[in-house]
Amino acid sequence: MDLLESLATRNDKKILLVVLDGLGGLPRKGKTELEAASIPNLNKLALKAGLGLLVPVDIGITPGSGPAHLALFGYDPVKYDVGRGVLEALGIGLHPAPSDLCARANFATLAKDGTLKDRRAGRIPTEFCAELCAKLQVAIPAVEDTGVVVRPGIGHRFVVVFQGPGLVGGLTDSDPQQDGLKPLAVASDDPKAAKSVRLANRFVELAAAALKDQDRANFVLLRGLAQPPSIPSMRDRFKLTPACIAAYPMYRGLAKLVGMDVLETGSTWESEVSTLSEHWQGEHDFFFLHLKETDKAGEDGDFDAKQELLEQFDDEVLPRLLKLKPDVLCVTGDHSTPAAKAGHSWHEVPLLLASPYVRASDTRDEFGERACGRGTLGRIDSVKLMNLLLANSLKLKKFGA
């Protein structure tokens, strides 16, 4: 039992953690996406809130979404290294056994020269993804003595679960993370993983054969090949009754892994906020609200779209959240996804924490990276955010006599 667990106690105060995925950015013409956005409601809230910057994993380390979120939930992301395949499988409602090998997969478009024309196959519609998954499931029910489960996710994403004896996780990805390059072979330095490596690469070959007549989405990429770990729940560690509201499978899977109740919701911000409002007066005292689109805009390199989404959050979402009157409201991101980089980065993440017990920051009437850098919360590791959420909701007992 760590210190936080030993001090955690229950009360009826409610915590709302809002994660604008990929929130942090880099300047264009002197301002980041957040600083350039017209966000009067966030700026007003910042005047009486604590501001700071979060370090997702460590200085200079670019995090994936899994470790970045685990840290926000109070789990050391280095100690609890969870493969993305496991999170995706849990998120779409599968229940992989500890011996199963899970992969998060993308449909991709391969050019005639064997290079990737589009790693995301033009972000195909979910309905088309489901059709292709059904095709693969029929074509590849098993590889050698190992069963194969293929299930659709959202858009171009899907899940593959290998079920059989002698499987090992921790394999490398086949996705080179850049168009114009050839797909990589799945590999591992662990001699015990030889069978898993062989099965994964054979699945890719069989999938390519099954999809060869497709103009797009004629190839698959495997990522995050891993087996389910054992992680203590937030209920046991922090004496919370937590709930998750997220549209994307990976975040729902991560929430399940740490013991959150995953509430059914739609895929729009409107539906997610409505789900939150419907359950607000219920048994849960910790709500994780995940909003994905800001990260997508950053990954697409679209500064203006990300700025507009932040303005939409400020105008349409935040007022509804404030009406719920949470005892603790935290608005932050899991990591930075600057449009200038068109991908995740190592930059610190803006943090806003509102409660009756914060020391208000000198924000100069704004919520942005530089204002957060001047904030009273300072620079803290994301894994310590849970300390502040519990403390500001009076859910931590005094330490010592």
C-alpha positions as CSV (number, residue, x, y, z in Angstrom):
1,M,0.0,0.0,0.0
2,D,1.4,3.4,-1.0
3,L,1.0,6.6,0.9
4,L,-1.9,7.8,-1.1
5,E,-3.8,4.6,-0.6
6,S,-3.2,4.6,3.2
7,L,-4.7,8.1,3.5
8,A,-7.6,7.8,1.1
9,T,-11.1,8.1,2.7
10,R,-14.6,8.3,1.4
11,N,-17.0,11.3,1.3
12,D,-19.8,12.5,-1.0
13,K,-17.8,15.2,-2.8
14,K,-17.6,14.8,-6.6
15,I,-14.6,15.1,-8.8
16,L,-14.8,15.8,-12.5
17,L,-11.7,15.2,-14.6
18,V,-12.1,16.5,-18.1
19,V,-9.4,15.4,-20.6
20,L,-9.2,17.3,-23.8
21,D,-7.0,14.8,-25.6
22,G,-3.7,16.3,-26.9
23,L,-4.5,19.6,-25.4
24,G,-1.0,21.1,-25.4
25,G,0.4,22.8,-28.5
26,L,3.2,24.9,-30.0
27,P,3.0,28.5,-31.1
28,R,2.0,29.7,-34.5
29,K,2.5,33.5,-34.9
30,G,3.4,33.6,-31.2
31,K,0.4,31.7,-29.8
32,T,-0.5,28.1,-29.3
33,E,-3.8,26.7,-30.3
34,L,-5.1,27.2,-26.8
35,E,-3.7,30.7,-26.5
36,A,-5.1,31.7,-29.8
37,A,-8.6,30.4,-29.1
38,S,-11.4,32.6,-27.9
39,I,-12.2,30.9,-24.6
40,P,-13.9,33.5,-22.3
41,N,-15.4,30.9,-20.0
42,L,-12.1,29.1,-19.4
43,N,-10.4,32.4,-18.9
44,K,-12.9,33.5,-16.3
45,L,-12.6,30.1,-14.5
46,A,-8.8,30.4,-14.6
47,L,-9.0,33.7,-12.6
48,K,-10.1,31.7,-9.5
49,A,-8.4,28.4,-10.3
50,G,-5.0,26.8,-9.8
51,L,-3.0,26.6,-12.9
52,G,0.1,24.5,-13.7
53,L,1.8,22.2,-16.2
54,L,1.8,18.4,-16.2
55,V,4.7,16.1,-17.2
56,P,3.0,13.0,-18.5
57,V,5.9,10.5,-18.0
58,D,9.2,12.3,-17.7
59,I,11.0,15.3,-19.1
60,G,11.6,14.9,-22.8
61,I,9.6,11.7,-23.1
62,T,6.8,11.6,-25.7
63,P,4.0,9.4,-24.3
64,G,1.4,7.3,-25.9
65,S,-2.2,7.7,-24.9
66,G,-2.2,4.7,-22.7
67,P,0.6,5.7,-20.3
68,A,-0.4,9.3,-20.4
69,H,-3.9,8.4,-19.1
70,L,-2.7,5.9,-16.6
71,A,-0.6,8.6,-15.1
72,L,-3.6,10.9,-14.8
73,F,-5.4,8.2,-12.9
74,G,-2.6,7.9,-10.4
75,Y,-0.7,4.9,-11.8
76,D,3.0,5.0,-12.5
77,P,3.0,4.5,-16.4
78,V,6.5,3.0,-16.3
79,K,5.6,0.4,-13.7
80,Y,2.2,-0.4,-15.3
81,D,3.1,-0.7,-19.0
82,V,-0.1,-1.6,-20.7
83,G,-0.2,-2.5,-24.4
84,R,-2.6,-0.6,-26.5
85,G,-4.0,-3.9,-27.9
86,V,-5.3,-4.8,-24.5
87,L,-6.9,-1.4,-24.0
88,E,-8.7,-1.6,-27.4
89,A,-9.9,-5.1,-26.8
90,L,-11.4,-4.1,-23.4
91,G,-12.8,-1.0,-24.9
92,I,-14.9,-2.7,-27.5
93,G,-16.3,-5.2,-24.9
94,L,-14.0,-8.2,-25.3
95,H,-12.7,-9.9,-22.2
96,P,-9.2,-11.2,-23.0
97,A,-7.8,-13.9,-20.8
98,P,-4.3,-13.4,-19.3
99,S,-2.9,-15.8,-21.8
100,D,-4.4,-14.1,-24.9
101,L,-2.3,-11.8,-27.1
102,C,-4.1,-8.6,-28.1
103,A,-3.3,-6.1,-30.9
104,R,-4.7,-2.8,-31.9
105,A,-4.8,-2.8,-35.7
106,N,-5.3,-0.2,-38.5
107,F,-6.6,-0.7,-41.9
108,A,-4.1,0.9,-44.3
109,T,-3.6,1.5,-48.0
110,L,-0.5,-0.1,-49.5
111,A,0.9,1.3,-52.8
112,K,2.1,-0.9,-55.6
113,D,5.7,-0.4,-54.6
114,G,5.0,-1.9,-51.2
115,T,5.1,1.4,-49.3
116,L,2.3,2.8,-47.2
117,K,0.2,5.3,-49.2
118,D,-2.0,6.0,-46.2
119,R,-1.5,4.5,-42.7
120,R,-5.2,5.2,-41.9
121,A,-6.8,4.2,-45.2
122,G,-8.4,7.6,-45.5
123,R,-10.0,7.2,-42.1
124,I,-12.6,4.8,-43.5
125,P,-16.1,4.9,-42.0
126,T,-16.8,2.6,-39.1
127,E,-19.4,0.7,-41.1
128,F,-16.8,-0.1,-43.8
129,C,-14.4,-1.2,-41.1
130,A,-17.0,-3.6,-39.8
131,E,-17.5,-5.1,-43.2
132,L,-13.7,-5.6,-43.7
133,C,-13.4,-7.1,-40.2
134,A,-16.2,-9.6,-41.0
135,K,-14.3,-10.5,-44.2
136,L,-11.1,-11.1,-42.3
137,Q,-12.8,-13.1,-39.6
138,V,-14.1,-15.5,-42.2
139,A,-10.8,-15.7,-44.0
140,I,-8.6,-16.1,-40.9
141,P,-10.4,-17.9,-38.1
142,A,-7.1,-19.3,-36.9
143,V,-3.4,-19.3,-37.6
144,E,-1.7,-22.6,-36.9
145,D,-3.1,-23.9,-33.5
146,T,-4.2,-20.4,-32.4
147,G,-7.7,-19.0,-32.7
148,V,-8.1,-15.5,-34.1
149,V,-10.8,-13.0,-33.1
150,V,-11.2,-9.9,-35.3
151,R,-13.5,-7.1,-34.2
152,P,-14.1,-3.5,-35.5
153,G,-13.4,-0.4,-33.5
154,I,-14.1,3.1,-34.7
155,G,-13.1,4.4,-38.1
156,H,-10.0,2.6,-39.5
157,R,-9.2,0.9,-36.2
158,F,-9.9,-2.7,-35.2
159,V,-8.8,-5.4,-32.7
160,V,-7.1,-8.7,-33.2
161,V,-7.0,-11.2,-30.3
162,F,-4.9,-14.4,-30.6
163,Q,-6.1,-17.2,-28.4
164,G,-3.9,-20.3,-27.9
165,P,-1.0,-21.8,-26.0
166,G,2.5,-20.3,-25.6
167,L,1.8,-16.7,-26.5
168,V,4.0,-13.8,-25.3
169,G,3.4,-10.1,-25.4
170,G,5.8,-7.2,-25.7
171,L,6.2,-7.4,-29.5
172,T,7.2,-4.5,-31.7
173,D,4.7,-2.8,-34.0
174,S,4.4,-3.3,-37.7
175,D,3.4,0.4,-38.2
176,P,6.4,2.6,-39.2
177,Q,4.4,5.6,-38.1
178,Q,4.9,7.4,-41.4
179,D,3.5,7.2,-44.9
180,G,5.9,6.5,-47.7
181,L,7.7,3.8,-45.7
182,K,7.3,0.0,-45.9
183,P,5.5,-1.8,-43.1
184,L,7.7,-3.3,-40.5
185,A,7.9,-7.0,-39.5
186,V,6.6,-7.7,-36.0
187,A,9.7,-8.7,-33.9
188,S,10.9,-9.4,-30.4
189,D,14.3,-9.9,-28.6
190,D,12.7,-12.5,-26.4
191,P,13.3,-16.1,-27.6
192,K,10.1,-17.2,-25.9
193,A,8.2,-14.8,-28.3
194,A,9.1,-16.7,-31.5
195,K,5.7,-18.3,-31.9
196,S,3.9,-15.0,-31.2
197,V,6.1,-13.2,-33.7
198,R,5.4,-15.8,-36.3
199,L,1.7,-15.8,-35.8
200,A,1.4,-12.0,-36.0
201,N,3.4,-11.7,-39.2
202,R,1.5,-14.6,-40.7
203,F,-1.8,-12.9,-39.9
204,V,-0.6,-9.7,-41.7
205,E,0.2,-11.8,-44.8
206,L,-3.2,-13.6,-44.8
207,A,-5.0,-10.3,-44.2
208,A,-3.2,-8.7,-47.2
209,A,-4.2,-11.6,-49.4
210,A,-7.9,-11.3,-48.2
211,L,-7.9,-7.6,-48.9
212,K,-5.9,-7.5,-52.2
213,D,-8.9,-6.5,-54.3
214,Q,-9.6,-3.4,-52.2
215,D,-8.7,0.0,-53.8
216,R,-8.0,1.3,-50.3
217,A,-7.8,-0.5,-46.9
218,N,-5.9,-3.3,-48.7
219,F,-3.5,-3.9,-45.8
220,V,-3.3,-4.0,-42.0
221,L,-0.9,-2.7,-39.4
222,L,-0.5,-4.2,-35.9
223,R,0.3,-2.1,-32.8
224,G,0.5,-2.6,-29.1
225,L,0.8,-6.4,-29.1
226,A,0.4,-7.3,-25.4
227,Q,-1.2,-9.5,-22.8
228,P,-3.6,-8.2,-20.1
229,P,-1.7,-7.1,-16.9
230,S,-3.0,-7.2,-13.3
231,I,-3.6,-3.6,-12.0
232,P,-5.2,-2.7,-8.7
233,S,-8.5,-0.8,-9.0
234,M,-9.1,2.9,-8.2
235,R,-11.9,1.7,-5.9
236,D,-9.4,-0.2,-3.7
237,R,-6.6,2.3,-4.0
238,F,-8.4,5.6,-3.6
239,K,-11.8,4.6,-2.1
240,L,-13.5,6.1,-5.1
241,T,-16.6,5.0,-7.1
242,P,-15.3,6.1,-10.5
243,A,-17.1,6.3,-13.9
244,C,-15.8,6.8,-17.4
245,I,-17.5,8.7,-20.3
246,A,-15.6,8.2,-23.5
247,A,-16.5,7.4,-27.0
248,Y,-13.3,5.7,-28.2
249,P,-12.6,2.1,-27.3
250,M,-9.1,2.5,-26.1
251,Y,-10.0,5.0,-23.3
252,R,-13.0,2.9,-22.3
253,G,-10.6,-0.1,-22.1
254,L,-8.2,1.8,-19.9
255,A,-11.0,2.9,-17.6
256,K,-12.1,-0.7,-17.2
257,L,-8.6,-1.8,-16.5
258,V,-8.4,0.5,-13.4
259,G,-11.9,-0.4,-12.2
260,M,-14.1,2.4,-13.6
261,D,-17.7,1.8,-14.5
262,V,-17.9,2.6,-18.2
263,L,-21.1,4.5,-19.0
264,E,-22.8,4.0,-22.3
265,T,-22.7,7.1,-24.4
266,G,-22.8,8.4,-28.0
267,S,-19.9,9.6,-30.1
268,T,-20.5,13.3,-29.9
269,W,-19.5,15.8,-27.3
270,E,-23.2,16.6,-26.8
271,S,-24.0,12.9,-26.1
272,E,-21.1,12.6,-23.7
273,V,-22.1,15.6,-21.7
274,S,-25.7,14.4,-21.6
275,T,-24.5,11.0,-20.3
276,L,-22.6,12.8,-17.6
277,S,-25.6,14.9,-16.6
278,E,-27.8,11.9,-16.4
279,H,-25.5,10.1,-14.0
280,W,-24.3,13.0,-12.0
281,Q,-26.6,12.5,-9.0
282,G,-25.9,8.8,-8.9
283,E,-23.5,6.7,-6.9
284,H,-20.3,7.8,-8.6
285,D,-18.0,10.4,-7.0
286,F,-15.3,10.5,-9.7
287,F,-16.1,11.1,-13.4
288,F,-13.5,10.9,-16.2
289,L,-14.9,12.7,-19.3
290,H,-12.7,12.2,-22.4
291,L,-13.0,14.3,-25.5
292,K,-10.9,13.0,-28.4
293,E,-11.3,15.4,-31.3
294,T,-8.7,18.0,-30.2
295,D,-6.0,15.2,-30.5
296,K,-7.2,14.2,-34.0
297,A,-7.0,17.8,-35.2
298,G,-3.4,18.0,-33.8
299,E,-2.4,14.8,-35.5
300,D,-3.8,16.1,-38.8
301,G,-1.6,19.2,-38.4
302,D,-4.7,21.4,-38.5
303,F,-4.0,24.3,-36.1
304,D,-7.3,26.1,-37.0
305,A,-9.4,23.0,-36.4
306,K,-7.9,22.4,-33.0
307,Q,-8.4,26.1,-32.1
308,E,-12.0,25.9,-33.2
309,L,-12.6,22.8,-31.1
310,L,-11.3,24.5,-28.0
311,E,-13.6,27.4,-28.7
312,Q,-16.5,24.9,-29.1
313,F,-15.6,23.3,-25.8
314,D,-15.6,26.7,-24.1
315,D,-18.9,27.8,-25.6
316,E,-20.9,24.6,-25.6
317,V,-19.5,22.2,-23.1
318,L,-17.9,24.0,-20.2
319,P,-21.1,26.0,-19.2
320,R,-23.0,22.7,-18.9
321,L,-20.2,21.2,-16.8
322,L,-20.2,24.2,-14.5
323,K,-24.0,23.9,-13.9
324,L,-23.3,20.5,-12.4
325,K,-21.3,22.3,-9.6
326,P,-18.6,19.7,-9.2
327,D,-16.7,20.0,-5.9
328,V,-13.4,19.6,-7.9
329,L,-13.2,20.4,-11.6
330,C,-10.0,19.6,-13.5
331,V,-9.5,20.5,-17.2
332,T,-6.3,19.2,-18.7
333,G,-4.9,16.9,-21.4
334,D,-3.2,13.5,-21.4
335,H,-0.3,14.8,-23.5
336,S,0.5,17.5,-26.1
337,T,-0.4,17.1,-29.7
338,P,0.8,20.3,-31.4
339,A,-0.4,20.8,-35.0
340,A,3.1,22.0,-35.8
341,K,4.3,18.5,-35.1
342,A,1.3,16.6,-36.3
343,G,1.7,14.0,-33.6
344,H,2.2,13.5,-29.9
345,S,5.1,15.4,-28.3
346,W,7.1,15.7,-25.0
347,H,5.8,19.1,-24.1
348,E,4.1,19.8,-20.8
349,V,0.4,19.9,-20.7
350,P,-1.8,22.8,-19.4
351,L,-3.6,22.1,-16.2
352,L,-6.6,23.9,-14.6
353,L,-7.9,22.9,-11.2
354,A,-10.9,24.5,-9.6
355,S,-12.1,23.9,-6.1
356,P,-12.7,26.0,-3.0
357,Y,-9.3,25.2,-1.7
358,V,-6.9,26.2,-4.5
359,R,-4.6,29.1,-4.4
360,A,-5.6,31.1,-7.4
361,S,-3.0,31.8,-10.1
362,D,-2.0,35.1,-11.6
363,T,-3.4,34.1,-15.0
364,R,-3.5,37.6,-16.6
365,D,-7.0,36.6,-17.7
366,E,-6.1,33.6,-19.8
367,F,-5.8,29.8,-19.8
368,G,-2.9,28.8,-21.9
369,E,0.6,27.2,-21.8
370,R,2.4,30.3,-20.7
371,A,-0.2,31.3,-18.1
372,C,0.0,27.7,-16.7
373,G,3.7,28.0,-16.6
374,R,3.3,30.9,-14.2
375,G,0.6,29.2,-12.2
376,T,0.6,28.3,-8.5
377,L,0.5,24.6,-9.1
378,G,3.8,24.7,-10.8
379,R,5.2,21.8,-12.9
380,I,4.1,18.4,-11.5
381,D,4.2,14.8,-12.7
382,S,0.9,13.7,-14.1
383,V,1.0,10.7,-11.7
384,K,0.7,13.2,-8.8
385,L,-2.5,14.8,-10.2
386,M,-4.6,12.3,-8.3
387,N,-3.0,13.6,-5.1
388,L,-4.4,17.0,-5.8
389,L,-7.8,15.8,-6.9
390,L,-8.2,13.8,-3.7
391,A,-6.8,16.5,-1.5
392,N,-9.1,19.2,-2.9
393,S,-12.1,17.0,-2.5
394,L,-11.1,16.4,1.2
395,K,-10.7,12.7,0.5
396,L,-7.2,12.4,2.1
397,K,-6.7,12.0,5.9
398,K,-3.8,13.8,7.6
399,F,-0.5,12.0,7.5
400,G,1.0,11.3,10.9
401,A,0.2,12.5,14.4
